[in-house]
C-alpha cells in the first residue's frame, strides 16, 4: 500500500536575513492566494504587530516595525511601493517577511474591500494583469482562519474542534491543488474559505487541543472532508452526488439537523415553466399524462437521486443546480391553478458532516470524535506527525 503518496508537501525555507535570525518561514507552512477572485490593482499594507523586512526583487530593506504603512500599486507589469507617499521604487516582486507573531493589516483600495488582518508573510507580484497576493503562513494559523470562515464566529469550542480537524484534513489532502500556479490553495470555497486571522480567539484553543489530528479512511488515506449546512434529516451517498463511491461518505439518518434554521425551505414556480424546463433541458416527456402527473406530484420520504417516470430519469442534482434550489431533498405539489411549490429539506449537497446537526450534537454534549464518527463511516482520527507520509509499503 502506498500511504499518502503526493498528499502533503511541506514548503521549508530557512532564511537568515543579514543577521536577523528571528526572520524565517517555519517548517510546516502553506501558501494561500488571498483575494483570489478579484483583479487587484492597489492595496495598502501596514504592520499591526511584530517586525518585518521588505524584500523588493533581490534587495532587502531595513527593519520595519508597527505603524509603518505601505501602498502597493500596479504600474504596467511592475509594482510601485510607496511609504508615507514617498516612492521606494518599482519592482517585479515584493515580499514582507515577518518574525514570530507578526501580523499585517491589508486594505484593498482597488477594488475597495474591508480591512483584513493576515499573519506572517505576504508576497506580491503581477500575474495576468493584476496583483497576486500570497500569504505564507503556518499550517495551524491558516486552519484557524479557515475554521472561523467556515464555522462562523461565536461558535462552541467543541464545534470549532470538529471544523478545525476537517479543515486540516482538507488542506493536506489538497496541498498541491494550485501548485502549477505557484501556491498551494486559494481563499475561496473552490478550496476553503479563508479571510485571515480569526476574530474569535477561542479558535486557537480548539486548534491546540486537536493539534495534528486528521481524518483517514480504512486504508489510511486522508478523506475528502465534505460538509454542508443542513442535511434535512438524511445525508447523501457520495456516488449519488459525485458519481464515485467512497467507504466513508455514506447516507445516514440525521435527526440532529431537523430543528435547525436551514432544515426547511419553500420555492414557488409556474407549472408551465417547470414542465417546459423538464422537457427542454432533460428531454422529459412532460406533455404525457403519466409523466406530467409524476412531475407535478413528486415526493421523497427518503432521499432520491432522480425524478423518474417509466424510462425517463432526471438527476435531482442537476435540477438543484439549474433552479438554484437549496437542496435536492424536496417534494413537489400543485398550488393554485397554475403553480407548483417545492417544499424542501436541508441546505447544501448533503455529503459528509451537517454543520447545523453537528452544532446540535455539541449542545447535547457530544464530543468531536463522536460527531465525526457519526457523519463519516469507518474512519480514524490520526496525528499526522506520527505517520510516515513518504514511505511505501
VMD Tcl script that draws the C-alpha trace (Angstrom):
set ca {
  {0.00 0.00 0.00}
  {1.22 3.48 -0.83}
  {0.43 5.72 2.13}
  {-0.41 9.31 1.34}
  {1.77 9.49 -1.74}
  {1.69 13.02 -3.15}
  {-0.63 14.14 -0.36}
  {1.48 16.55 1.68}
  {4.44 18.70 0.75}
  {5.82 20.98 3.40}
  {7.42 24.04 1.89}
  {10.51 24.55 4.01}
  {12.58 27.70 3.69}
  {15.15 28.59 6.35}
  {16.28 32.17 5.90}
  {18.86 34.30 7.63}
  {18.41 37.94 6.76}
  {21.64 39.81 7.37}
  {21.94 38.52 10.91}
  {18.24 38.73 11.79}
  {17.87 35.07 12.72}
  {14.34 35.57 14.03}
  {13.03 36.01 10.48}
  {12.15 32.64 9.00}
  {9.46 30.58 7.34}
  {8.50 27.74 9.72}
  {8.81 24.15 8.63}
  {5.07 23.48 8.43}
  {3.78 26.21 6.19}
  {1.28 26.64 3.43}
  {0.95 29.19 0.64}
  {-2.54 30.66 0.23}
  {-3.52 33.02 -2.56}
  {-5.76 35.65 -0.98}
  {-8.37 37.80 -2.73}
  {-8.02 35.21 -5.48}
  {-11.38 36.04 -7.05}
  {-10.54 39.72 -7.56}
  {-8.48 41.78 -10.01}
  {-6.39 43.76 -7.53}
  {-4.53 46.87 -8.68}
  {-3.90 48.79 -5.45}
  {-3.60 47.80 -1.80}
  {-2.45 49.35 1.49}
  {-0.39 47.24 3.88}
  {0.53 48.23 7.41}
  {2.33 46.45 10.23}
  {-0.07 45.58 13.04}
  {2.19 43.53 15.30}
  {5.77 42.32 15.22}
  {8.55 43.32 12.84}
  {9.03 42.88 9.11}
  {11.71 43.09 6.49}
  {10.69 44.00 2.98}
  {12.28 42.16 0.07}
  {11.91 44.06 -3.20}
  {13.25 41.92 -6.07}
  {16.70 40.97 -4.70}
  {17.02 43.86 -2.25}
  {16.24 43.59 1.47}
  {15.12 46.75 3.20}
  {15.82 47.78 6.75}
  {13.66 46.55 9.63}
  {10.05 47.77 9.73}
  {8.03 47.94 12.92}
  {4.47 48.62 14.00}
  {2.80 51.63 12.38}
  {4.68 51.57 9.07}
  {2.27 51.86 6.11}
  {2.96 50.95 2.50}
  {0.89 51.48 -0.60}
  {1.35 48.84 -3.28}
  {0.06 49.70 -6.74}
  {0.24 48.09 -10.14}
  {2.19 50.06 -12.74}
  {2.10 48.14 -16.00}
  {3.80 44.82 -15.35}
  {5.50 46.08 -12.18}
  {4.65 47.12 -8.63}
  {5.22 50.60 -7.24}
  {5.83 50.75 -3.50}
  {5.19 53.93 -1.52}
  {5.85 54.59 2.13}
  {4.13 57.67 3.51}
  {3.70 58.97 -0.06}
  {7.44 58.54 -0.73}
  {8.14 56.22 -3.66}
  {10.54 53.49 -2.59}
  {10.79 52.10 -6.11}
  {9.16 49.95 -8.77}
  {9.72 46.22 -8.63}
  {8.65 42.91 -10.16}
  {8.19 41.16 -6.84}
  {7.94 42.21 -3.20}
  {7.58 40.24 -0.03}
  {7.02 41.11 3.63}
  {8.95 38.70 5.87}
  {7.70 38.68 9.44}
  {9.15 37.42 12.69}
  {7.25 35.12 15.02}
  {3.83 36.53 15.91}
  {3.93 39.15 13.18}
  {0.72 40.40 11.59}
  {-0.20 42.73 8.74}
  {-3.31 44.81 8.11}
  {-4.37 44.60 4.45}
  {-6.83 47.05 2.89}
  {-7.67 46.68 -0.80}
  {-8.00 50.06 -2.50}
  {-8.91 48.93 -6.00}
  {-11.26 47.15 -5.78}
  {-12.37 48.53 -2.44}
  {-12.76 45.91 0.27}
  {-12.90 45.82 4.06}
  {-9.74 45.66 6.12}
  {-8.40 42.20 6.99}
  {-5.53 41.01 9.16}
  {-3.07 38.38 7.94}
  {-0.40 36.65 9.98}
  {3.19 36.04 8.93}
  {4.41 36.60 5.35}
  {2.83 38.24 2.31}
  {4.18 38.39 -1.24}
  {3.02 40.49 -4.20}
  {3.60 40.03 -7.93}
  {1.85 40.98 -11.16}
  {0.21 37.93 -12.73}
  {-2.26 38.09 -15.62}
  {-2.89 41.80 -15.30}
  {-3.44 42.11 -11.55}
  {-1.59 41.90 -8.25}
  {-1.37 38.34 -6.99}
  {-1.12 38.23 -3.19}
  {0.11 35.11 -1.40}
  {0.02 34.55 2.34}
  {2.78 32.23 3.56}
  {1.56 31.04 6.91}
  {1.98 28.26 9.44}
  {-0.49 25.48 8.77}
  {-2.32 25.79 12.09}
  {-2.66 29.57 11.80}
  {-4.22 29.03 8.38}
  {-6.52 26.35 9.83}
  {-7.63 28.84 12.50}
  {-8.66 31.32 9.81}
  {-10.49 28.66 7.80}
  {-12.29 27.40 10.90}
  {-13.86 30.79 11.55}
  {-14.63 31.41 7.86}
  {-16.39 28.05 7.54}
  {-17.92 27.74 11.03}
  {-18.66 31.39 11.80}
  {-17.65 33.31 14.89}
  {-19.05 32.74 18.38}
  {-19.47 29.01 17.85}
  {-18.97 26.46 20.62}
  {-15.43 25.27 21.31}
  {-16.28 21.64 20.54}
  {-17.73 22.59 17.15}
  {-14.58 24.57 16.37}
  {-12.61 21.38 17.08}
  {-14.68 19.44 14.55}
  {-14.32 22.12 11.90}
  {-10.59 22.51 12.55}
  {-9.93 18.80 12.07}
  {-11.86 18.79 8.80}
  {-10.11 21.96 7.60}
  {-6.70 20.45 8.34}
  {-7.64 17.21 6.61}
  {-8.88 19.04 3.51}
  {-5.83 21.29 3.33}
  {-3.36 18.43 3.48}
  {-5.33 16.27 1.07}
  {-5.37 19.13 -1.48}
  {-1.98 20.70 -0.74}
  {-0.99 20.63 -4.42}
  {-4.28 21.87 -5.85}
  {-2.74 25.06 -7.26}
  {0.92 24.03 -7.28}
  {1.25 24.68 -11.03}
  {0.24 28.30 -10.33}
  {2.85 28.81 -7.63}
  {0.80 28.39 -4.45}
  {-0.97 25.66 -2.50}
  {-4.61 26.72 -2.09}
  {-6.82 29.75 -2.74}
  {-9.04 31.53 -0.23}
  {-12.38 30.79 -1.90}
  {-14.79 27.87 -1.47}
  {-13.09 26.27 -4.51}
  {-10.57 25.31 -1.83}
  {-11.58 26.57 1.62}
  {-12.89 29.97 2.64}
  {-10.14 31.97 4.39}
  {-10.32 35.62 5.43}
  {-7.19 35.95 7.52}
  {-6.73 35.91 11.27}
  {-9.90 34.89 13.15}
  {-11.62 37.34 15.46}
  {-12.74 34.66 17.92}
  {-9.53 33.79 19.74}
  {-11.08 30.69 21.33}
  {-10.47 29.05 17.95}
  {-6.78 28.82 18.83}
  {-7.71 26.72 21.86}
  {-9.63 24.36 19.57}
  {-6.63 24.19 17.24}
  {-4.25 23.42 20.11}
  {-6.50 20.72 21.57}
  {-6.76 18.95 18.20}
  {-3.20 19.66 17.06}
  {-2.10 17.43 14.21}
  {-5.33 15.45 14.05}
  {-6.63 14.45 10.62}
  {-9.34 12.06 9.44}
  {-8.35 9.00 7.43}
  {-10.32 6.17 5.89}
  {-9.89 2.43 6.47}
  {-6.86 2.44 4.12}
  {-5.22 5.35 5.98}
  {-5.92 7.80 3.16}
  {-6.95 11.33 4.05}
  {-10.68 11.61 3.48}
  {-12.46 14.12 1.29}
  {-13.67 16.23 4.21}
  {-17.02 17.20 2.70}
  {-19.56 19.08 4.79}
  {-22.71 21.09 4.23}
  {-25.08 23.38 6.12}
  {-28.08 21.14 6.83}
  {-28.94 17.59 5.75}
  {-32.71 17.94 6.14}
  {-32.74 14.75 8.18}
  {-30.65 12.48 5.96}
  {-27.19 12.81 4.41}
  {-26.23 11.53 0.94}
  {-24.08 8.78 -0.52}
  {-21.08 10.11 -2.42}
  {-21.98 8.27 -5.63}
  {-25.37 10.00 -5.69}
  {-23.73 13.42 -5.76}
  {-20.26 12.97 -7.24}
  {-20.70 9.71 -9.14}
  {-17.99 7.79 -7.26}
  {-18.42 5.64 -4.18}
  {-16.38 6.12 -1.01}
  {-16.49 3.99 2.10}
  {-16.91 6.92 4.47}
  {-19.43 9.20 2.69}
  {-22.50 7.05 3.31}
  {-26.06 8.20 3.83}
  {-27.06 8.40 7.50}
  {-30.36 9.42 9.18}
  {-29.72 12.76 10.86}
  {-32.38 13.85 13.33}
  {-29.97 16.40 14.82}
  {-30.47 18.68 11.82}
  {-34.27 18.80 11.88}
  {-34.94 21.68 14.27}
  {-32.14 23.89 12.98}
  {-32.55 27.10 10.92}
  {-31.88 25.62 7.46}
  {-33.93 22.45 7.91}
  {-36.87 23.65 5.78}
  {-37.39 25.83 2.72}
  {-40.00 26.55 0.06}
  {-39.91 27.75 -3.52}
  {-42.86 28.51 -5.85}
  {-42.78 28.21 -9.62}
  {-45.23 28.39 -12.51}
  {-46.25 24.88 -13.51}
  {-45.74 25.62 -17.22}
  {-42.20 26.84 -16.53}
  {-41.42 23.68 -14.56}
  {-42.76 21.35 -17.24}
  {-41.04 23.29 -20.03}
  {-37.74 23.15 -18.14}
  {-38.00 19.37 -17.78}
  {-38.78 18.88 -21.45}
  {-36.22 21.29 -22.90}
  {-33.33 20.57 -20.53}
  {-33.83 16.87 -19.81}
  {-35.99 15.62 -22.70}
  {-38.58 14.61 -20.11}
  {-41.99 13.76 -21.69}
  {-43.87 16.33 -19.63}
  {-46.68 16.55 -22.23}
  {-47.62 12.93 -21.50}
  {-50.27 12.48 -18.80}
  {-48.41 9.99 -16.58}
  {-45.11 11.86 -16.77}
  {-46.82 15.19 -16.08}
  {-48.55 13.73 -13.05}
  {-45.24 12.39 -11.72}
  {-43.55 15.76 -12.20}
  {-46.36 17.70 -10.53}
  {-46.66 15.33 -7.56}
  {-43.16 14.27 -6.58}
  {-42.37 13.07 -3.06}
  {-39.28 11.92 -1.18}
  {-39.73 10.20 2.16}
  {-36.04 9.40 1.98}
  {-33.52 10.89 -0.42}
  {-33.89 10.01 -4.09}
  {-31.39 10.54 -6.89}
  {-33.81 11.01 -9.78}
  {-37.25 12.23 -10.68}
  {-38.41 9.16 -12.63}
  {-41.29 8.10 -14.81}
  {-41.04 4.89 -16.82}
  {-37.70 5.17 -18.66}
  {-37.21 8.91 -18.07}
  {-34.82 9.91 -15.29}
  {-34.00 13.49 -14.35}
  {-30.99 13.88 -11.97}
  {-32.09 15.89 -8.96}
  {-28.59 17.33 -8.52}
  {-28.99 18.96 -11.95}
  {-32.41 20.33 -11.01}
  {-30.92 21.83 -7.86}
  {-28.11 23.46 -9.81}
  {-30.25 24.73 -12.68}
  {-33.02 26.15 -10.50}
  {-30.67 27.24 -7.70}
  {-32.52 25.28 -5.06}
  {-31.13 24.84 -1.57}
  {-31.02 21.04 -1.80}
  {-32.14 18.01 -3.80}
  {-34.31 16.82 -0.90}
  {-37.73 18.24 -1.82}
  {-41.35 17.37 -2.56}
  {-43.39 18.98 -5.34}
  {-47.13 19.58 -5.32}
  {-49.59 21.79 -7.23}
  {-50.65 25.05 -5.65}
  {-53.49 27.13 -7.03}
  {-54.49 26.71 -10.67}
  {-51.17 27.38 -12.38}
  {-48.28 26.89 -9.95}
  {-46.28 24.30 -8.06}
  {-44.44 24.52 -4.77}
  {-41.15 22.91 -3.82}
  {-41.16 22.04 -0.14}
  {-37.58 21.28 0.66}
  {-35.41 19.96 3.45}
  {-31.84 20.94 4.20}
  {-29.26 23.19 2.60}
  {-26.27 22.04 0.57}
  {-25.10 18.93 -1.27}
  {-25.79 16.66 1.71}
  {-22.41 14.93 1.81}
  {-20.47 14.31 5.00}
  {-20.91 16.43 8.09}
  {-24.04 18.50 8.54}
  {-22.80 21.67 10.25}
  {-26.08 22.52 11.93}
  {-26.53 18.92 13.02}
  {-23.03 18.95 14.50}
  {-23.83 22.18 16.35}
  {-26.90 20.50 17.79}
  {-24.84 17.47 18.83}
  {-22.40 19.76 20.65}
  {-25.29 21.35 22.58}
  {-26.44 17.86 23.58}
  {-22.98 17.07 24.96}
  {-21.39 15.05 22.15}
  {-17.61 15.37 21.70}
  {-15.75 15.85 18.44}
  {-14.77 12.15 17.93}
  {-18.41 11.12 18.30}
  {-19.58 13.79 15.86}
  {-17.03 12.86 13.21}
  {-17.76 9.15 13.56}
  {-21.48 9.83 13.24}
  {-21.20 11.65 9.92}
  {-18.27 9.71 8.41}
  {-18.20 5.91 8.40}
  {-15.22 3.62 9.04}
  {-12.80 6.45 9.76}
  {-9.95 7.03 12.18}
  {-8.54 10.15 13.80}
  {-4.75 10.10 13.50}
  {-1.97 12.51 14.39}
  {-0.38 13.33 11.04}
  {3.01 13.88 12.71}
  {3.15 10.20 13.67}
  {2.69 8.99 10.10}
  {5.41 8.31 7.61}
  {3.94 10.10 4.64}
  {6.66 9.21 2.21}
  {7.19 5.53 2.98}
  {6.00 2.89 0.52}
  {4.78 -0.34 1.99}
}
mol new
graphics top color blue
foreach p $ca { graphics top sphere $p radius 0.5 }
foreach p [lrange $ca 0 end-1] q [lrange $ca 1 end] { graphics top cylinder $p $q radius 0.2 }
display resetview
